[in-house]
Amino acid sequence: MAHLKIEAVQCHLTQPDTQRLIVVKVLTSEPGLYGLGCATFTQRHMAVKAAVDHHIGPFVVGKDPRNIEDLWQSAMVNGYWRNGPVLNNAISGVDMALWDIQGKLAGVPCYQLWGGKSRPAAAVYVHAGGRTPAEVVEGVRRWTDQGFRHVRCQLGGYVGQGAQHVRPDGAPDGAYFDAREKLHSIPALFEALRNELGDSVELLHDVHERLAPIDAVYLAKALEPYRLFFLEDLLAPEDIDWFRQIRAVCATPIAMGELFNHPREITPLVSERLIDFIRVHLSQIGGLTPALKLSHLCEAFGVRTAWHGPADVSPVGMAAAVHLDVAMHNFGIQEWSFRKDRELEIFPGMPEVRNGYAYPNDRPGLGIDFDETLAAKCPCDNDNPTWTVSRLPDGTLWRP
């Protein structure tokens, strides 16, 4: 295959459940040899598709798919401006597909390309929520009865229970929340969880950036006695300097990074050891190539990985994450969202979860496939999201 070339790049949109998914397929000059990648930016799916169809795809066609590093670097700078979520996701779709192709050429799973397995499977965390602490306790018990040892716990969803306040006349629509209520209810939730469940289960919580920085400091301190596995996305990216204050006053483990695009958002938190888990969305940072480098950077500073893994990561993206999880020495935990049968039919080969662990299969590449015909039967809607428009009780917009 001395003259192997990329012949075409396809971008597929599908919505088998609630989330719009973006899958990139890279076809080569070798018959039957193709790769799959995830480019899912579910809130701006059409913008990513346009970037793949009109810019990133045409740029890589005709090039050798084995030159992954050069293709990633040149695609990133070809448009001059760089490191935005639309561009990064478009590049990710191609980048993951190239690693998939590389594994297929070598006849091995992708984790073998990166040094083989550091562990047989990746521990995962799942989600338990409820309107009351008692409902959350029962949700955790349902998971632990199935063998899961790590559970993220939410009271009233991301906005909490504080929606009963009086809004001013003319208040705009939005996902209203009361930060003061969260500062009271979340520590009380974890007190109840520890009283009922003891220390046998690892507990997590996602703030989803819905606190002012000084309130975030208070919450991290208040949760310290309950020994969380980690406290997630405590601050918005614009407020990351406050992690120094948090680290100075408490030992609550911190996970951060779901909204990060640019390496300079990440590197100070890692190099100053201000976080314990890096939690980026793989396609948001540009795919597997930067994720491999980020993993090694984090290892040098004692930071573990916890890749973003909700329903708005496609099964292709989840397969890529699990290959990283089993290969990288500094793996921490993998978020997991179970998929419905229709999505599993569209994406045969998704890693299996058993007794709290995700197992990649041993097929070459990422080990996952994509049924374009079934996917086309699940077209995407074009609605704008509403949960991202967070508001304080007086109607002020707040970053999620």
Secondary structure, DSSP 8 states (H G I E B T S, - for coil): -TT--EEEEEEEEE-SSSS-EEEEEEEESSTT-EEEEE---GGGHHHHHHHIIIIIHHHHTTS-TT-HHHHHHHHHHHTSS---HHHHHHHHHHHHHHHHHHHHHHTSBHHHHTTS-SSSSEEEEEEEEESSHHHHHHHHHHHHTTT--EEEEEESTTTTT-TTS---TT---SEE--HHHHHHHHHHHHHHHHHHHTTSSEEEEE-TT-S-HHHHHHHHHHHGGG--SEEE--S-GGGGGGHHHHHHH----EEE-TT--SHHHHHHHHHTT--SEE---TTTTTSHHHHHHHHHHHHHTT-EE----STTS-HHHHHHHHHHHHH-TTB--EE-----HHHHHHSTT--EEETTEEE---SSBT-----HHHHHTS-------STT-EE-TTS-EE--
